[in-house]
Amino acid sequence: MNGASHLLSYLANYFPVLVFIGVAFAFGAGTLVISHFLQPKLPDPEKLSAYECGSEPFSDARMPFPVRYYIIAMLFVIFDIEILFLYPWAIAFDKIGVIGMVEMLIFIALFVVGYVYAWKKGALEWD
């Protein structure tokens, strides 16, 4: 019985977490249900029409994007994260010495090689 009481004692430590998850779920579901019943229901043809950046849509919204769009988006995220690594280096520049400088030059060189490769492959051209 000692093992079972130990297990119950252990699980009792997580009871506040369970209560928090329950309250968060109840709050989210409750606000959605309450807003569904309390919102004004004034259907208007203008309100129900499709809206696309302030202009009338000219094609189906479910039209697939070209693969090039996703490639450029991935390249942006990758290069953005690589640039983000420059901030800690810049802050600790006076403490890292020559070794840190050489490592960052290698890092930037790899970044430039990746950029040139993407450029040469035509991944940055928007057709």
C-alpha positions as CSV (number, residue, x, y, z in Angstrom):
1,M,0.0,0.0,0.0
2,N,3.0,2.3,0.5
3,G,3.5,2.4,-3.3
4,A,-0.1,3.3,-4.0
5,S,-0.1,6.1,-1.5
6,H,3.2,7.4,-2.8
7,L,1.7,7.4,-6.3
8,L,-1.4,9.3,-5.1
9,S,0.9,11.8,-3.3
10,Y,2.9,12.2,-6.5
11,L,-0.2,12.8,-8.7
12,A,-1.7,15.2,-6.1
13,N,1.2,17.5,-6.9
14,Y,0.0,17.8,-10.4
15,F,-3.6,18.5,-9.5
16,P,-3.2,22.3,-9.8
17,V,-1.9,21.9,-13.3
18,L,-4.9,19.8,-14.2
19,V,-7.2,22.4,-12.7
20,F,-5.4,25.1,-14.7
21,I,-5.8,23.2,-18.0
22,G,-9.5,22.7,-17.2
23,V,-10.1,26.3,-16.4
24,A,-8.2,27.4,-19.6
25,F,-10.3,25.0,-21.7
26,A,-13.5,26.1,-20.0
27,F,-12.6,29.8,-20.5
28,G,-11.8,29.3,-24.2
29,A,-14.9,27.2,-25.0
30,G,-17.1,29.4,-22.8
31,T,-16.1,32.6,-24.5
32,L,-16.7,31.1,-27.9
33,V,-20.2,29.9,-26.9
34,I,-21.1,33.2,-25.2
35,S,-19.9,35.2,-28.2
36,H,-22.0,33.0,-30.6
37,F,-25.2,33.8,-28.7
38,L,-24.5,37.4,-27.9
39,Q,-23.1,38.6,-31.2
40,P,-25.4,40.8,-33.4
41,K,-26.7,38.9,-36.4
42,L,-27.1,41.4,-39.1
43,P,-26.4,39.7,-42.4
44,D,-25.6,42.1,-45.1
45,P,-24.5,41.2,-48.7
46,E,-21.5,43.4,-48.3
47,K,-20.6,41.8,-45.0
48,L,-20.9,38.3,-46.4
49,S,-19.0,39.0,-49.6
50,A,-15.4,37.8,-50.1
51,Y,-12.8,40.3,-49.2
52,E,-9.3,40.3,-50.5
53,C,-7.0,43.2,-49.7
54,G,-9.6,45.8,-50.4
55,S,-10.3,44.7,-53.9
56,E,-12.7,42.3,-55.5
57,P,-11.3,38.7,-55.7
58,F,-10.5,37.8,-59.3
59,S,-10.1,34.0,-58.8
60,D,-10.7,31.1,-56.5
61,A,-9.2,31.6,-53.0
62,R,-8.2,27.9,-52.9
63,M,-5.8,28.4,-55.9
64,P,-2.5,26.7,-55.1
65,F,0.6,28.9,-54.6
66,P,3.6,28.2,-56.8
67,V,6.4,26.2,-55.2
68,R,8.7,29.2,-55.7
69,Y,6.7,31.1,-53.1
70,Y,7.4,28.4,-50.4
71,I,11.1,28.3,-51.4
72,I,11.5,32.0,-50.9
73,A,9.6,31.9,-47.6
74,M,11.9,29.1,-46.3
75,L,15.0,31.0,-47.5
76,F,13.7,34.1,-45.7
77,V,13.2,32.1,-42.4
78,I,16.6,30.4,-42.7
79,F,18.5,33.6,-43.5
80,D,16.5,35.5,-40.8
81,I,17.5,33.0,-38.1
82,E,21.1,33.0,-39.3
83,I,21.2,36.8,-39.0
84,L,19.7,36.5,-35.5
85,F,22.8,34.6,-34.5
86,L,24.9,37.8,-35.2
87,Y,23.4,39.6,-32.2
88,P,25.0,37.5,-29.4
89,W,28.2,37.7,-31.3
90,A,28.0,41.4,-31.6
91,I,27.3,41.8,-27.9
92,A,30.2,39.5,-26.8
93,F,32.5,40.8,-29.5
94,D,35.1,42.3,-27.1
95,K,35.2,39.1,-25.0
96,I,35.5,36.4,-27.6
97,G,38.8,37.5,-29.2
98,V,40.3,36.4,-32.4
99,I,38.9,32.8,-32.3
100,G,35.4,34.2,-32.1
101,M,36.1,36.6,-35.0
102,V,37.4,33.7,-37.1
103,E,34.4,31.5,-36.2
104,M,32.0,34.3,-37.1
105,L,33.7,34.9,-40.4
106,I,33.4,31.2,-41.2
107,F,29.7,31.4,-40.3
108,I,29.1,34.5,-42.5
109,A,31.1,32.8,-45.3
110,L,28.7,29.8,-45.1
111,F,25.8,32.2,-45.1
112,V,27.1,34.0,-48.2
113,V,27.8,30.6,-50.0
114,G,24.2,29.5,-49.3
115,Y,22.9,32.9,-50.6
116,V,24.9,32.7,-53.8
117,Y,23.9,29.1,-54.3
118,A,20.2,30.0,-54.0
119,W,20.7,33.0,-56.3
120,K,22.5,30.9,-59.0
121,K,19.7,28.2,-58.8
122,G,17.2,30.9,-59.5
123,A,15.4,30.5,-56.2
124,L,15.2,34.2,-55.6
125,E,13.6,35.1,-58.9
126,W,9.9,35.8,-58.9
127,D,8.4,34.7,-62.2
